[in-house]
Amino acid sequence: MSMADYGKTFGLLRTGAGQTWTDYTYHAFVEGLKDGSLPRESFLHYLVQDYVFLVHFARAWSLGVVKSETQQEMRVCAQTVDALVNHEMSLHVKTCAAAGIDESALFNAAEADANLAYTRYVLDAGVQGDFIDLIAALAPCVMGYGEIGVRLASDKSADTPYAEWIATYADPDYQAVCATVGEMLDDAVARRIGDLKISPRRAAVQARFTKATALEVGFWQMGLSPQ
Ligand SMILES: Cc1ncc(C[n+]2csc(CCO)c2C)c(N)n1
């Protein structure tokens, strides 16, 4: 198993999520990206939904700016908003354009229920809770794709048309984003909670993380069945 070090808090939450983490990072959609067996139609359906997802995730990371209590937190959240809006979404735009789907069609795409459930769950975690509640719900998305990218890129036997997608998340720049978010999560926990392992908040923080992980599973599942 690829085990990049994304911090102590992430490690604790990842272990705590148990089988749900494996269901997410070894989902049939992911294995289809790895060996190239994922139908193009499913990939495009996923990409269109993922564009809408990223719009709402940019809103959630913007809420992170609002909930920040340190300059480091504000900087990381603001940088993530920039990365999402000005960089990550361009892969989607480029790939979809090649398939004849333009950006306004992406922006106005009808949201699948699994997509709506996930993004609004994360936004609500931030509205209802503090910075930790929000980041615990955001972490599975960031680190999960980091783990998936590294594992899929290390399989040299794979001949897949999804190599560019894999390379995006295996890229050292993206791995650095995961490490930075992991460090910020550790610092945020130290500042507000102390030792999460013995904190009365542990169960609630774990629940946020595990629910967001389960919603990632639902998102892959949605990607497998184009409407
Ligand atoms: C369903 C779904 N989950 C996670 C990601 C990956 N991702 C979303 S926001 C973000 C942080 C900024 O780069 C990353 C890595 C995705 N694209 N789609």
Ligand as a Chemical Component Dictionary entry (heavy atoms), coordinates in Angstrom:
data_LIG
# 
_chem_comp.id                   LIG 
_chem_comp.type                 NON-POLYMER 
_chem_comp.pdbx_formal_charge   1 
_chem_comp.three_letter_code    LIG 
# 
loop_
_chem_comp_atom.comp_id 
_chem_comp_atom.atom_id 
_chem_comp_atom.alt_atom_id 
_chem_comp_atom.type_symbol 
_chem_comp_atom.charge 
_chem_comp_atom.model_Cartn_x 
_chem_comp_atom.model_Cartn_y 
_chem_comp_atom.model_Cartn_z 
_chem_comp_atom.pdbx_ordinal 
LIG C1  C1  C 0 -14.785 13.917 -6.139 1  
LIG C2  C2  C 0 -13.420 14.488 -6.043 2  
LIG N1  N1  N 0 -12.708 14.300 -4.927 3  
LIG C3  C3  C 0 -11.473 14.826 -4.827 4  
LIG C4  C4  C 0 -10.930 15.555 -5.849 5  
LIG C5  C5  C 0 -9.554  16.135 -5.761 6  
LIG N2  N2  N 1 -9.583  17.487 -5.287 7  
LIG C6  C6  C 0 -10.681 18.215 -5.145 8  
LIG S1  S1  S 0 -10.387 19.717 -4.394 9  
LIG C7  C7  C 0 -8.783  19.395 -4.259 10 
LIG C8  C8  C 0 -7.838  20.309 -3.551 11 
LIG C9  C9  C 0 -7.243  21.351 -4.386 12 
LIG O1  O1  O 0 -6.363  20.903 -5.326 13 
LIG C10 C10 C 0 -8.513  18.155 -4.830 14 
LIG C11 C11 C 0 -7.199  17.580 -4.922 15 
LIG C12 C12 C 0 -11.701 15.740 -6.993 16 
LIG N3  N3  N 0 -11.230 16.464 -8.031 17 
LIG N4  N4  N 0 -12.935 15.196 -7.069 18 
# 
loop_
_chem_comp_bond.comp_id 
_chem_comp_bond.atom_id_1 
_chem_comp_bond.atom_id_2 
_chem_comp_bond.value_order 
_chem_comp_bond.pdbx_ordinal 
LIG C1  C2  SING 1  
LIG C2  N1  SING 2  
LIG C2  N4  DOUB 3  
LIG N1  C3  DOUB 4  
LIG C3  C4  SING 5  
LIG C4  C5  SING 6  
LIG C4  C12 DOUB 7  
LIG C5  N2  SING 8  
LIG N2  C6  DOUB 9  
LIG N2  C10 SING 10 
LIG C6  S1  SING 11 
LIG S1  C7  SING 12 
LIG C7  C8  SING 13 
LIG C7  C10 DOUB 14 
LIG C8  C9  SING 15 
LIG C9  O1  SING 16 
LIG C10 C11 SING 17 
LIG C12 N3  SING 18 
LIG C12 N4  SING 19 
# 
